[in-house]
């Protein structure tokens, strides 16, 4: 159990630092009131988790330790529902309804699509 906790914690640390750096980089180039940094991190994390789960389906390509490191640890730290919810609440309180609906709709559509594309990419690569 301690080994698993350390694996998840290490992945979470690396994922959180990667999310922060992604947000800083994206927001440096996209000056907007729309939360592009959170959006990009969440969609990239969705794609990555699709890749990881598809690799896991392939049998021995990923050990259980690597799978939990990447999914629960790294992707859990990299993606952020709490920032997504906060950004939406902020847009709601500022009456930015178009941005609010855009963020919710685009995040759901592209998030699900990114997971699917990650799975398809691995299946095509290993078919």
N, C-alpha and C positions, 0 to 999 in steps of 0.2 A: 504493500500500500504506500509506503514512504517513497519508493521508487516512482510510482505513478504520480504522486503529488509533486515530486521534483520535476518530472517530465512535463506535466501540465504547467507548472509554475514557470519553468524555463521558456516554454513555448509562449505562454501568456506575456511574459516580460518582453520577449523579442517581438511579438505581435503588437503590443502596445507601443513600443518604441517605433516600430515600423509605421503604425497608424499615425503617430504624431508627426514623423518626418514626411509622410505622404500628405497629410493635411497642410503642413507648412509649405511644401513644394507646390501643391496645387493652388493654394490661396495666394502664393507669391505671383503666380501668372494669371490667375482668374480673379480679378477684383470685382466682387459682386456681393449683393446681400444674400444670394442663394448659397446654401451650405455645400458648395462643390467639393470641399475637402472630405467631409463626412460621406457624401454621395460616392465619390471615387473609391474611398477606402472600403465602403460596404459592398460595392459592386465587384471590386477586385477580390475581396474576401469570398464573395459568393462563387466567383469563377474558380478560385483556388480550392474551395471546399468540394466543388464538383469534380475537379481533377483528382483530389485525394480520395474521394469515395469511389470514383471509377477505377483508380489504381488499386484500391482495396478489393474490388470485385475480381481483380485479375489473379487472385491467389497469393502468391509469395512475393509480389513486387513491393509491398509495404508491410513491415512487421506491425504487430499490434501497438508497439511502443511508438513507432513513427506516426501511425494513424492518430493516436490520441494526442501526440505532441502537436501535430498539424491541425487537427480539427478542434479539439477542445482547447488546447493551449494557444497556438499561433492564431488561428482564425478567430477564436473567441476573444483574444486580445486585440486583434487587428480590426475586426468589425465592431460596430458600436450601436446598439439599439438605444441606449440612454441618450447619446448625442443626437440621434435621429429624433427621438421623442422631444428632447429639449428644443431643437431647432424648429420642430413643428409647432410646439407651444408658443415659441417666440413669434413665429409668423402669424399664428392665430391671434395673439394679443396685439399685434401691430396691424391687424386687419389685412394682411397680405394673403388673401384667400387664394389667388391664382398661384402664387408660389407655394403655398401650403398644399394645395391639391396636386400641383406639379411634382413636388417633392415626394409625396405619398405615392402617387401613381407611378412616377418614373422609378422610384426605388423598388416598388413591388414588381413592376414589369421587367426592368433590367436585372434585378436581383434574381428572380426566378429564371429568366433567360440566361444569365451568366452561369448559374449552377448547371443548367441543361447543356450549355455550350462546353463547359468543362468536362462533363460526362461524355458528350459526343466526341470531343477532341481525343480523349483517351481511347474510346472505343474504336475510332478510326485509326489511331496510331497503332493499336494492338490487334487489329482484325486481320 
